[in-house]
Amino acid sequence: MSPDFVRNSVNRRPFRPFIIHLAGGRSLPIRSPEFIIMPAEGRFVVVQSASGSAHVVDLLLVTDLEFPNAQITD
């Protein structure tokens, strides 16, 4: 996944929660921008889960971003 696409999703205002889906089948919900750290450079992000666990994610393993209840507009 493109780092710019993920960064734009994190920085979007108003923020829309999304789910990161990984190649191994795991899913990581991003409920607010405070749950993800994205360095300015590089292909890794750090996601904090609701339980407090931290996940270092290689963006090359991201298969898609899901935006639940998204409204498609023109």
Jmol script that loads the backbone (N, CA, C; Angstrom):
load data "model"
ATOM      1  N   MET A   1       0.864  -1.179   0.000  1.00  0.00           N
ATOM      2  CA  MET A   1       0.000   0.000   0.000  1.00  0.00           C
ATOM      3  C   MET A   1       0.900   1.229   0.000  1.00  0.00           C
ATOM      4  N   SER A   2       0.488   2.225  -0.694  1.00  0.00           N
ATOM      5  CA  SER A   2       1.232   3.475  -0.777  1.00  0.00           C
ATOM      6  C   SER A   2       1.232   4.200   0.573  1.00  0.00           C
ATOM      7  N   PRO A   3       2.410   4.583   1.075  1.00  0.00           N
ATOM      8  CA  PRO A   3       2.450   5.349   2.327  1.00  0.00           C
ATOM      9  C   PRO A   3       1.634   6.637   2.240  1.00  0.00           C
ATOM     10  N   ASP A   4       1.625   7.284   1.074  1.00  0.00           N
ATOM     11  CA  ASP A   4       0.863   8.528   0.923  1.00  0.00           C
ATOM     12  C   ASP A   4      -0.637   8.295   1.082  1.00  0.00           C
ATOM     13  N   PHE A   5      -1.145   7.178   0.557  1.00  0.00           N
ATOM     14  CA  PHE A   5      -2.574   6.886   0.685  1.00  0.00           C
ATOM     15  C   PHE A   5      -2.946   6.684   2.150  1.00  0.00           C
ATOM     16  N   VAL A   6      -2.117   5.939   2.882  1.00  0.00           N
ATOM     17  CA  VAL A   6      -2.386   5.713   4.309  1.00  0.00           C
ATOM     18  C   VAL A   6      -2.280   7.034   5.063  1.00  0.00           C
ATOM     19  N   ARG A   7      -1.249   7.817   4.781  1.00  0.00           N
ATOM     20  CA  ARG A   7      -1.056   9.114   5.448  1.00  0.00           C
ATOM     21  C   ARG A   7      -2.255  10.033   5.198  1.00  0.00           C
ATOM     22  N   ASN A   8      -2.736  10.075   3.969  1.00  0.00           N
ATOM     23  CA  ASN A   8      -3.904  10.903   3.655  1.00  0.00           C
ATOM     24  C   ASN A   8      -5.137  10.430   4.417  1.00  0.00           C
ATOM     25  N   SER A   9      -5.278   9.129   4.600  1.00  0.00           N
ATOM     26  CA  SER A   9      -6.416   8.587   5.355  1.00  0.00           C
ATOM     27  C   SER A   9      -6.320   8.960   6.828  1.00  0.00           C
ATOM     28  N   VAL A  10      -5.109   8.975   7.364  1.00  0.00           N
ATOM     29  CA  VAL A  10      -4.899   9.344   8.770  1.00  0.00           C
ATOM     30  C   VAL A  10      -5.133  10.840   8.974  1.00  0.00           C
ATOM     31  N   ASN A  11      -4.687  11.655   8.025  1.00  0.00           N
ATOM     32  CA  ASN A  11      -4.752  13.113   8.172  1.00  0.00           C
ATOM     33  C   ASN A  11      -6.065  13.729   7.703  1.00  0.00           C
ATOM     34  N   ARG A  12      -6.957  12.937   7.162  1.00  0.00           N
ATOM     35  CA  ARG A  12      -8.233  13.455   6.643  1.00  0.00           C
ATOM     36  C   ARG A  12      -9.032  14.118   7.759  1.00  0.00           C
ATOM     37  N   ARG A  13      -9.628  15.274   7.455  1.00  0.00           N
ATOM     38  CA  ARG A  13     -10.486  15.965   8.416  1.00  0.00           C
ATOM     39  C   ARG A  13     -11.817  16.266   7.763  1.00  0.00           C
ATOM     40  N   PRO A  14     -12.934  15.904   8.330  1.00  0.00           N
ATOM     41  CA  PRO A  14     -12.985  15.172   9.593  1.00  0.00           C
ATOM     42  C   PRO A  14     -12.469  13.742   9.403  1.00  0.00           C
ATOM     43  N   PHE A  15     -11.833  13.230  10.444  1.00  0.00           N
ATOM     44  CA  PHE A  15     -11.278  11.884  10.401  1.00  0.00           C
ATOM     45  C   PHE A  15     -12.391  10.860  10.265  1.00  0.00           C
ATOM     46  N   ARG A  16     -12.167   9.856   9.414  1.00  0.00           N
ATOM     47  CA  ARG A  16     -13.099   8.732   9.283  1.00  0.00           C
ATOM     48  C   ARG A  16     -12.382   7.475   9.735  1.00  0.00           C
ATOM     49  N   PRO A  17     -12.902   6.760  10.743  1.00  0.00           N
ATOM     50  CA  PRO A  17     -12.272   5.517  11.190  1.00  0.00           C
ATOM     51  C   PRO A  17     -12.140   4.536  10.025  1.00  0.00           C
ATOM     52  N   PHE A  18     -11.067   3.742  10.074  1.00  0.00           N
ATOM     53  CA  PHE A  18     -10.871   2.740   9.033  1.00  0.00           C
ATOM     54  C   PHE A  18     -10.197   1.512   9.620  1.00  0.00           C
ATOM     55  N   ILE A  19     -10.151   0.460   8.825  1.00  0.00           N
ATOM     56  CA  ILE A  19      -9.553  -0.806   9.244  1.00  0.00           C
ATOM     57  C   ILE A  19      -8.440  -1.134   8.267  1.00  0.00           C
ATOM     58  N   ILE A  20      -7.253  -1.431   8.807  1.00  0.00           N
ATOM     59  CA  ILE A  20      -6.124  -1.869   7.988  1.00  0.00           C
ATOM     60  C   ILE A  20      -6.196  -3.389   7.901  1.00  0.00           C
ATOM     61  N   HIS A  21      -6.250  -3.926   6.675  1.00  0.00           N
ATOM     62  CA  HIS A  21      -6.244  -5.371   6.462  1.00  0.00           C
ATOM     63  C   HIS A  21      -4.854  -5.776   5.978  1.00  0.00           C
ATOM     64  N   LEU A  22      -4.301  -6.829   6.602  1.00  0.00           N
ATOM     65  CA  LEU A  22      -2.953  -7.289   6.282  1.00  0.00           C
ATOM     66  C   LEU A  22      -2.990  -8.587   5.485  1.00  0.00           C
ATOM     67  N   ALA A  23      -1.914  -8.850   4.746  1.00  0.00           N
ATOM     68  CA  ALA A  23      -1.830 -10.033   3.895  1.00  0.00           C
ATOM     69  C   ALA A  23      -2.020 -11.329   4.680  1.00  0.00           C
ATOM     70  N   GLY A  24      -1.620 -11.373   5.930  1.00  0.00           N
ATOM     71  CA  GLY A  24      -1.750 -12.580   6.742  1.00  0.00           C
ATOM     72  C   GLY A  24      -3.148 -12.813   7.277  1.00  0.00           C
ATOM     73  N   GLY A  25      -4.077 -11.881   7.010  1.00  0.00           N
ATOM     74  CA  GLY A  25      -5.450 -12.046   7.454  1.00  0.00           C
ATOM     75  C   GLY A  25      -5.830 -11.219   8.672  1.00  0.00           C
ATOM     76  N   ARG A  26      -4.853 -10.614   9.338  1.00  0.00           N
ATOM     77  CA  ARG A  26      -5.176  -9.774  10.503  1.00  0.00           C
ATOM     78  C   ARG A  26      -5.790  -8.460  10.054  1.00  0.00           C
ATOM     79  N   SER A  27      -6.569  -7.877  10.956  1.00  0.00           N
ATOM     80  CA  SER A  27      -7.171  -6.570  10.727  1.00  0.00           C
ATOM     81  C   SER A  27      -6.893  -5.692  11.934  1.00  0.00           C
ATOM     82  N   LEU A  28      -6.547  -4.444  11.681  1.00  0.00           N
ATOM     83  CA  LEU A  28      -6.241  -3.499  12.747  1.00  0.00           C
ATOM     84  C   LEU A  28      -7.132  -2.273  12.603  1.00  0.00           C
ATOM     85  N   PRO A  29      -8.100  -2.095  13.515  1.00  0.00           N
ATOM     86  CA  PRO A  29      -8.967  -0.921  13.423  1.00  0.00           C
ATOM     87  C   PRO A  29      -8.238   0.349  13.862  1.00  0.00           C
ATOM     88  N   ILE A  30      -8.464   1.423  13.120  1.00  0.00           N
ATOM     89  CA  ILE A  30      -7.929   2.737  13.465  1.00  0.00           C
ATOM     90  C   ILE A  30      -9.138   3.603  13.808  1.00  0.00           C
ATOM     91  N   ARG A  31      -9.399   3.760  15.095  1.00  0.00           N
ATOM     92  CA  ARG A  31     -10.598   4.470  15.546  1.00  0.00           C
ATOM     93  C   ARG A  31     -10.420   5.987  15.578  1.00  0.00           C
ATOM     94  N   SER A  32      -9.161   6.417  15.726  1.00  0.00           N
ATOM     95  CA  SER A  32      -8.844   7.843  15.692  1.00  0.00           C
ATOM     96  C   SER A  32      -7.372   7.984  15.316  1.00  0.00           C
ATOM     97  N   PRO A  33      -6.946   9.166  14.875  1.00  0.00           N
ATOM     98  CA  PRO A  33      -5.552   9.339  14.456  1.00  0.00           C
ATOM     99  C   PRO A  33      -4.550   9.095  15.578  1.00  0.00           C
ATOM    100  N   GLU A  34      -5.002   9.158  16.822  1.00  0.00           N
ATOM    101  CA  GLU A  34      -4.103   8.929  17.953  1.00  0.00           C
ATOM    102  C   GLU A  34      -3.657   7.471  18.056  1.00  0.00           C
ATOM    103  N   PHE A  35      -4.302   6.563  17.327  1.00  0.00           N
ATOM    104  CA  PHE A  35      -3.973   5.147  17.401  1.00  0.00           C
ATOM    105  C   PHE A  35      -2.944   4.712  16.365  1.00  0.00           C
ATOM    106  N   ILE A  36      -2.427   5.644  15.561  1.00  0.00           N
ATOM    107  CA  ILE A  36      -1.453   5.278  14.533  1.00  0.00           C
ATOM    108  C   ILE A  36      -0.352   6.339  14.471  1.00  0.00           C
ATOM    109  N   ILE A  37       0.885   5.874  14.376  1.00  0.00           N
ATOM    110  CA  ILE A  37       2.043   6.758  14.220  1.00  0.00           C
ATOM    111  C   ILE A  37       2.635   6.472  12.851  1.00  0.00           C
ATOM    112  N   MET A  38       2.776   7.527  12.063  1.00  0.00           N
ATOM    113  CA  MET A  38       3.320   7.406  10.719  1.00  0.00           C
ATOM    114  C   MET A  38       4.504   8.325  10.551  1.00  0.00           C
ATOM    115  N   PRO A  39       5.721   7.773  10.531  1.00  0.00           N
ATOM    116  CA  PRO A  39       6.885   8.627  10.293  1.00  0.00           C
ATOM    117  C   PRO A  39       6.787   9.309   8.926  1.00  0.00           C
ATOM    118  N   ALA A  40       7.453  10.441   8.788  1.00  0.00           N
ATOM    119  CA  ALA A  40       7.430  11.179   7.520  1.00  0.00           C
ATOM    120  C   ALA A  40       8.049  10.367   6.387  1.00  0.00           C
ATOM    121  N   GLU A  41       9.007   9.544   6.697  1.00  0.00           N
ATOM    122  CA  GLU A  41       9.681   8.705   5.705  1.00  0.00           C
ATOM    123  C   GLU A  41       9.566   7.244   6.115  1.00  0.00           C
ATOM    124  N   GLY A  42       9.720   6.363   5.159  1.00  0.00           N
ATOM    125  CA  GLY A  42       9.733   4.937   5.456  1.00  0.00           C
ATOM    126  C   GLY A  42       8.419   4.261   5.131  1.00  0.00           C
ATOM    127  N   ARG A  43       8.433   2.946   5.290  1.00  0.00           N
ATOM    128  CA  ARG A  43       7.258   2.161   4.917  1.00  0.00           C
ATOM    129  C   ARG A  43       6.620   1.447   6.101  1.00  0.00           C
ATOM    130  N   PHE A  44       6.941   1.864   7.319  1.00  0.00           N
ATOM    131  CA  PHE A  44       6.383   1.241   8.514  1.00  0.00           C
ATOM    132  C   PHE A  44       5.486   2.221   9.256  1.00  0.00           C
ATOM    133  N   VAL A  45       4.447   1.687   9.905  1.00  0.00           N
ATOM    134  CA  VAL A  45       3.600   2.468  10.797  1.00  0.00           C
ATOM    135  C   VAL A  45       3.500   1.703  12.106  1.00  0.00           C
ATOM    136  N   VAL A  46       3.164   2.408  13.171  1.00  0.00           N
ATOM    137  CA  VAL A  46       2.928   1.779  14.467  1.00  0.00           C
ATOM    138  C   VAL A  46       1.463   2.006  14.807  1.00  0.00           C
ATOM    139  N   VAL A  47       0.764   0.902  15.070  1.00  0.00           N
ATOM    140  CA  VAL A  47      -0.656   0.952  15.399  1.00  0.00           C
ATOM    141  C   VAL A  47      -0.825   0.481  16.831  1.00  0.00           C
ATOM    142  N   GLN A  48      -1.540   1.253  17.634  1.00  0.00           N
ATOM    143  CA  GLN A  48      -1.836   0.846  19.005  1.00  0.00           C
ATOM    144  C   GLN A  48      -3.263   0.319  19.045  1.00  0.00           C
ATOM    145  N   SER A  49      -3.411  -0.885  19.603  1.00  0.00           N
ATOM    146  CA  SER A  49      -4.741  -1.489  19.703  1.00  0.00           C
ATOM    147  C   SER A  49      -5.447  -0.974  20.952  1.00  0.00           C
ATOM    148  N   ALA A  50      -6.743  -1.226  21.035  1.00  0.00           N
ATOM    149  CA  ALA A  50      -7.534  -0.797  22.191  1.00  0.00           C
ATOM    150  C   ALA A  50      -7.030  -1.436  23.479  1.00  0.00           C
ATOM    151  N   SER A  51      -6.402  -2.616  23.371  1.00  0.00           N
ATOM    152  CA  SER A  51      -5.883  -3.303  24.557  1.00  0.00           C
ATOM    153  C   SER A  51      -4.546  -2.730  25.017  1.00  0.00           C
ATOM    154  N   GLY A  52      -3.962  -1.830  24.206  1.00  0.00           N
ATOM    155  CA  GLY A  52      -2.688  -1.224  24.568  1.00  0.00           C
ATOM    156  C   GLY A  52      -1.495  -1.827  23.858  1.00  0.00           C
ATOM    157  N   SER A  53      -1.695  -2.913  23.103  1.00  0.00           N
ATOM    158  CA  SER A  53      -0.601  -3.524  22.349  1.00  0.00           C
ATOM    159  C   SER A  53      -0.183  -2.614  21.203  1.00  0.00           C
ATOM    160  N   ALA A  54       1.098  -2.638  20.890  1.00  0.00           N
ATOM    161  CA  ALA A  54       1.610  -1.874  19.755  1.00  0.00           C
ATOM    162  C   ALA A  54       1.992  -2.839  18.643  1.00  0.00           C
ATOM    163  N   HIS A  55       1.619  -2.507  17.425  1.00  0.00           N
ATOM    164  CA  HIS A  55       1.913  -3.330  16.255  1.00  0.00           C
ATOM    165  C   HIS A  55       2.724  -2.497  15.274  1.00  0.00           C
ATOM    166  N   VAL A  56       3.908  -2.977  14.905  1.00  0.00           N
ATOM    167  CA  VAL A  56       4.710  -2.332  13.869  1.00  0.00           C
ATOM    168  C   VAL A  56       4.336  -3.014  12.554  1.00  0.00           C
ATOM    169  N   VAL A  57       3.815  -2.230  11.617  1.00  0.00           N
ATOM    170  CA  VAL A  57       3.257  -2.783  10.387  1.00  0.00           C
ATOM    171  C   VAL A  57       4.064  -2.309   9.183  1.00  0.00           C
ATOM    172  N   ASP A  58       4.477  -3.260   8.361  1.00  0.00           N
ATOM    173  CA  ASP A  58       5.127  -2.962   7.090  1.00  0.00           C
ATOM    174  C   ASP A  58       4.023  -2.667   6.076  1.00  0.00           C
ATOM    175  N   LEU A  59       4.032  -1.483   5.492  1.00  0.00           N
ATOM    176  CA  LEU A  59       2.968  -1.097   4.569  1.00  0.00           C
ATOM    177  C   LEU A  59       2.919  -1.969   3.320  1.00  0.00           C
ATOM    178  N   LEU A  60       4.000  -2.690   3.027  1.00  0.00           N
ATOM    179  CA  LEU A  60       3.973  -3.610   1.893  1.00  0.00           C
ATOM    180  C   LEU A  60       3.038  -4.792   2.158  1.00  0.00           C
ATOM    181  N   LEU A  61       2.693  -5.030   3.426  1.00  0.00           N
ATOM    182  CA  LEU A  61       1.803  -6.135   3.782  1.00  0.00           C
ATOM    183  C   LEU A  61       0.343  -5.715   3.906  1.00  0.00           C
ATOM    184  N   VAL A  62       0.059  -4.434   3.689  1.00  0.00           N
ATOM    185  CA  VAL A  62      -1.322  -3.947   3.757  1.00  0.00           C
ATOM    186  C   VAL A  62      -2.005  -4.259   2.432  1.00  0.00           C
ATOM    187  N   THR A  63      -3.108  -5.018   2.503  1.00  0.00           N
ATOM    188  CA  THR A  63      -3.839  -5.376   1.284  1.00  0.00           C
ATOM    189  C   THR A  63      -4.908  -4.355   0.943  1.00  0.00           C
ATOM    190  N   ASP A  64      -5.545  -3.786   1.971  1.00  0.00           N
ATOM    191  CA  ASP A  64      -6.538  -2.749   1.710  1.00  0.00           C
ATOM    192  C   ASP A  64      -6.886  -2.004   2.984  1.00  0.00           C
ATOM    193  N   LEU A  65      -7.499  -0.838   2.794  1.00  0.00           N
ATOM    194  CA  LEU A  65      -8.063  -0.066   3.895  1.00  0.00           C
ATOM    195  C   LEU A  65      -9.575  -0.121   3.728  1.00  0.00           C
ATOM    196  N   GLU A  66     -10.257  -0.452   4.805  1.00  0.00           N
ATOM    197  CA  GLU A  66     -11.720  -0.525   4.782  1.00  0.00           C
ATOM    198  C   GLU A  66     -12.280   0.659   5.552  1.00  0.00           C
ATOM    199  N   PHE A  67     -13.229   1.347   4.950  1.00  0.00           N
ATOM    200  CA  PHE A  67     -13.908   2.471   5.583  1.00  0.00           C
ATOM    201  C   PHE A  67     -15.353   2.057   5.832  1.00  0.00           C
ATOM    202  N   PRO A  68     -15.654   1.525   7.034  1.00  0.00           N
ATOM    203  CA  PRO A  68     -17.013   1.057   7.315  1.00  0.00           C
ATOM    204  C   PRO A  68     -18.031   2.190   7.168  1.00  0.00           C
ATOM    205  N   ASN A  69     -19.187   1.840   6.657  1.00  0.00           N
ATOM    206  CA  ASN A  69     -20.303   2.783   6.505  1.00  0.00           C
ATOM    207  C   ASN A  69     -19.948   3.995   5.654  1.00  0.00           C
ATOM    208  N   ALA A  70     -19.037   3.819   4.713  1.00  0.00           N
ATOM    209  CA  ALA A  70     -18.614   4.940   3.866  1.00  0.00           C
ATOM    210  C   ALA A  70     -19.716   5.301   2.878  1.00  0.00           C
ATOM    211  N   GLN A  71     -19.890   6.577   2.678  1.00  0.00           N
ATOM    212  CA  GLN A  71     -20.825   7.095   1.682  1.00  0.00           C
ATOM    213  C   GLN A  71     -20.013   7.487   0.453  1.00  0.00           C
ATOM    214  N   ILE A  72     -20.347   6.946  -0.686  1.00  0.00           N
ATOM    215  CA  ILE A  72     -19.656   7.300  -1.927  1.00  0.00           C
ATOM    216  C   ILE A  72     -20.379   8.489  -2.540  1.00  0.00           C
ATOM    217  N   THR A  73     -19.594   9.546  -2.795  1.00  0.00           N
ATOM    218  CA  THR A  73     -20.171  10.759  -3.381  1.00  0.00           C
ATOM    219  C   THR A  73     -19.440  11.100  -4.661  1.00  0.00           C
ATOM    220  N   ASP A  74     -20.060  11.917  -5.476  1.00  0.00           N
ATOM    221  CA  ASP A  74     -19.432  12.345  -6.738  1.00  0.00           C
ATOM    222  C   ASP A  74     -18.383  13.381  -6.489  1.00  0.00           C
TER     223      ASP A  74
END
end "model"
wireframe off; spacefill off
backbone 0.3
color backbone group
